């Protein structure tokens, strides 16, 4: 069993994350977290977005990005290969997630951009299946993909792989309907850990609030909590709401089950 777990994590960027998503999705389904809200149309939308964006759009952008960069940065290939792993990891983690924070935030604040992000918020439930539910245009212009591709070309490929793996785990679990952070709020002796945790990374409580279909009830907060891997950006830029509670309902109230 340990051998198979090691294989999954070693191959997380290729088929490993898919295995984790499927397994956790099965657990969510068995315990009835999807109810009847996960209709046939919703399933098609979730699976198409997940496989299309992760295994077609992102690899396509990265592949042609690495083909194009030599024309622009011909003499800079592997320029940063000398940077120690820890610093490379730190540079990419900050650059990657900070740019995504602003990319995400602008798609909520600019009406024209919102139309390309509303697909992600249209889901009437939270779960592994909708973690990758994004409009293809939103994914194609995803600033983080181009930044990471450029840093890989400059010689930070190994740190970039680790950042991508860790970020995938955090964001996937933050979207999960399995409230793994709840014990940290219920047990008093874990409160100090919870205080640090919820201000550092995205958790189900903080990210579920971002997906609520209401705003102003003290729990839902789709006008903030934009952080993906690091919730720290919301704390720094004052767009955070931490309640340690979960919304009663999710989605967009005027959503008409679009194809």
N, C-alpha and C positions, 0 to 999 in steps of 0.2 A: 504493500500500500504506500509506504514512504517513497519507494522508487517512482511510482506513478505521480505522486504529488510533486516530486522534484522535477519530473519531466514536464508537467504542466507549467510550473513557474519558469523553467528554463526556456520554454517556448511560448511564453505569455504573449509576446508581440505578434505571433503568427496564429497558431490554433489554440494556445493555452487559455486566452481570455474567452474565446468562444465556449470552451468546455466549462469554465467557471460560470459564465453567464447562463448556459443551459442548465447546469446543475442547480444553481440558486433559483432560476426561473421555475424549475420543477418543484422545488421546495415551496416556493410562493404559491404555486398552483395547487399543490396538495393541501396546504393549510387554508385554502379558500380565499386568498387575498385579492384575487381578481374578480370574484363574484360574476355577475352577468354583464359587467361593463366592458369586458374584453370581447367585443363582437368580432365577427368574421372580418369586417372591414378594418377594424382596429388591429387585428392580428396581421393582416396583409401589409398594412402601413408600417407597423413596427418592424416586421421581419425584412421588408424591402429596404427600409432606411438603414437597418443595422448591417445587413450584408452588402448593400449597394455602396454605402458611404465608407465602411471599413475595408472592404475587400476590392472595391473598384475605384471609387473617387480618390480616396487618400493615397493609395499606391500609385495611381495614375499621376497625380500632382507631384508626388515625391520623385517618381521616376523621371518625368520630363524636366523637373526642376534641376535634378542632378545632371541632366544632359545640357541644360541651358546655362547653368552657372559657369562652366569653363569658358564660355564666350564672354562673360561679363567680368569674372574674377579669375582670369587665366593663370596669373602668377601667385594666387593666394590659396591654392589647394593645400590642405593639411597645415595651414599656417599655425593653427592652435594645437597641433598634435602634441606639443611639448607640455601643455597644461596638465598638471596632476589630476587624476580622476576626481578627487573630492571637489576641487575648484571648478572643474568642468561641469560636474553634476550640479553644483550650486548655481553657476552662471545660467545653465540651461533651465533649471527648475524655476528660477526667478523670471528670466526673460520669457520663457514659454507661458507660464501661468499668468504673469502680469499683463502681457499683451492679450491673452484670452479674456481676462477680466474686463478690459476696456472694450474689446470687440463685442463681448456679450452685453455689457452695459449699454453701449451705443445702440444695439439692436432693440433695446427696451425703450430708449429715450428718443429715438428718431423714428417717426411714423413710417417713412419709406422703408427702413431697414426691418422694422417689426414684422412686416409681411413675410420675410424670409426666415423668421425665427418662431413665429406663432405655431408652426407645426409641432415644435418640441413641447409647447405648452398646451396643446389641444388634447393631450391624453387625459382621460377622466380618472386615471389612477396612476399610482407610482409603482414602479417595478423594473426588474432587470430588462424586460422586453422593450421598454421605451427609453432606456438610457441613451441609445444611439439614434433616437427618433429626431432627425434633422432634415430640413429642406436641402435639396442637393445644391442649390445656389449658396446657401449659408455655408455648406461644407467646402465648396470649391474656392470660395474667397476667405476661408478660414485663415486668418493671419498667422496663427500658431504653426500651421503646417509648413508655410514658406520659411518662417524663421528657423524652425527646427531643421528643415532640409538644408538651409544655408549653413547652419552651424555644423551639420554632419559633413558637408563639403569642406569646411574649414578645419576638419580634423577632430571634431568632438562627437564622433559617432557612437562610441562605447558609452559615454555618460548620457547621451541622448536616449539610448536604448533603455537604460535604467530609469530615467525620468519618465519616459513613456509608460513603462511597466507599472511603476508606482502610482502614477497619475491615473492610469486606467483602473486600477484596483480601487482607489479612493473615490473616483467619480461614479463608478459602477455601484459601489456599496452605498454611496450617498443617495442614489436614485432608488435603491431597493425599498420595497415595502416591509422588509424585515428590519425592525427598529433596533439595530445592534447597539445603539448608543443609550438606550433606555436604562439599562442597569446602572450606568454611571450617574444618572440623575436620581434614581430611587435609593441607592445606598449612600448614606451620608459620608462614610469614610472614603468614597470614591469622588466626592464633590470637587476636591482640589484638582484631581486628574481631569474631570469633566470641564472645569473652568479653562484649563490650558488647551484641552483637546478641541473644544467647540470654537475657540478663538484662533486656532491654528489651521485646521483642515475642515473641509465640508463634511457635515454629518447628516444623517437622515432628518433630524429635527430642523436644522437651519436650511437645508436645501428643499425639504418638503414645503417649508413656509414659502419659498420662492415659487413653487408650483401651485399654490392655493388658488382657488377661483374667486376668493374674496380678499379685500384689503381693508384694513381698519378695524378688524375684530380683535386686534392684539396678538394674533397668531400668524395669519397669512401676510405675506410681504413680498409680492411679486415686483415691487418697485425697488427692491434691494436684494441682499444676499446673493450677489452675482458670482461669488467665488466658485471656482471649479475644484482644483486640488487644494489651494490655500484659501481659507476663509479670512485669513489675515488681511487680505486686500480690503475686504469690506470694513474691517475694524479700522484700518488706517484711513480709508477714504470716507468713513462715516456713512456707509450704506448698509450697516448690519442691524439685524434684529434677532436677539437671542431670547427665546422664551422657554425652551426645553419642553415644548408642546408640539403636537402635530395637527395640521388642518383637518377639518371634518370632510372636506371635499376638494377635488383638484380639477384643473382644466380651464377652459374658457367658456363662460356662460352662454355666449352666442355661437358656440361651435355646433355645426350641423352635420357632423360625421362626414367630412369631405373625403373624397377618394384620394 
